[in-house]
Amino acid sequence: MNQNSPRNAGRHFLQIPGPSPVPERVLAALSRQVIDHRGPDFQVLGKRVLEGMKSIFKTAGPVVIFPASGTGAWEAALVNTLSSGDTVLMVETGHFATLWKNMALRLGLVPEFLPTDWRGGADAGPIEARLKQDKDHKIKAVCVVHNETSTGVTSRIDEVRKAIDAAGHPALLLVDTISSLASVDFRHDEWGADVTIACSQKGLMLPPGLSFNAISQKAMNATKTSNLPKSYWAWDEMMKPNSTGFFPYTPSTNLLYGLVEAIDMLHEEGLDRVFARHERHAEATRRAVRAWGLEILCRDERLYSPVLTAVILPDGHDADRFRTIALDRFDLSLGTGLSKLAGKVFRIGHLGDTNDLTILGTLAGVEMTLKLAGVPHKAGGVAAAMAYLSSAPQASQAAA
């Protein structure tokens, strides 16, 4: 912050698709004093988070927690299950799928990258077709981003699982839920994921700093033949102390305090209600975008993301300039366009601990910025969102 700038009153609107705002309850938990990470109090904490995260992933299997960003969890998923020279089938759903592919290359893997125009998801049809061609089973894993944060597209992991099964292929299924876990329904066991990857600063409503691997028995079996180098990321080294609630190295104690609180908050609301709330706020946002006469990047309504909406600006209008105006005038942070979408789109995040008024305030800021930036649009986006939110009951009201 520029020390010469005047203070902005009120709260900052952090409406990027992660990190998401941290609730007061979680902030309070983070402020607790550090404890002995080899002592009995920590053991209770460790057992609570390790067991609690199973309920979020919807798995009966182990969940490993690393002090790392989601990128670390990507690497852990690859190095624990694969060997140098292994072929992995990946889908170019956007910027983050591309980064994961680049990591696979650097690790000595051979990614096959199914192309898309970044306006759709991981299509089960081409995945099934490619696996059926792979008679020798050279493809060892299928790697899919569940919710592509750069584009606002949520792929159907249940359909990808069916495609792998229909092909009769033994490939592992590795799924990135970095921006979807705890915001979008995900079922690790039911959908047959072998490794599910996540991190702390999105739907879990924490600061950055924790990452996760949920692991199937098939994935654990794959570690016996995997020859990629691993030490910090080694699952077996984590699981030995995890079995009694401890970690093999100094853990992020305060983030684990926050994680316990976040898990409790998610269950107090109810996961189904959390998912319904995200869907509802996403629909309100899309109605606003359509009322403005702007275009949503995702073409397929079945794949609309509950986490974020990527909006295309008309030719000749710079999305980064637009975002700068929103920040300077309304203290509103919107997501930038990444790599080949730079300057072409802005992204509205509607994830985490949000409510109706948060979304309406965000959309009001966007609508005012459209006018200030001279972007051709129609008035009434906020009104369209208000009409929807006032007529579509919240999950808690519908249940009552």
Buried (B, 14 or more C-beta within 10 A) or exposed (E): EEEEEEEEEEEEBBBBBBBBBBBEBBBEBBEEEEBEBEEEEBBEBBBBBBEBBBEBBBBEBBBBBBBBBBBBBBBBBBBBBBBEEBBBBBBBBBBBBBBBBEBBEEBBBBBBBBEBEBBBBBBBEBBBEBBEEBEEEEBBBBBBBBBBBBBBBBBBBBBBBBBBEEBEBEBBBBBBBBBBBBBBBBBBBEBBBBBBBBBBBBBBBBBBBBBBBBBBEBBBEBBEEBEBEBEBBBBEBBBEBBEEBBBBEEBBBBBBBBBBBBBBBBEEBBBEBBBBBBBBBBBBBBBBBBBBBBBBBBEEEEBBBBBBBBBBBEEEBBBBBBBBBBBEEBBBBBBBBBEEBEBBBBBBBBBBBBEBEBBBBBBBBBBBBBEBBEBEBEEBBBBBBBBBBEEBEBBEEEEE
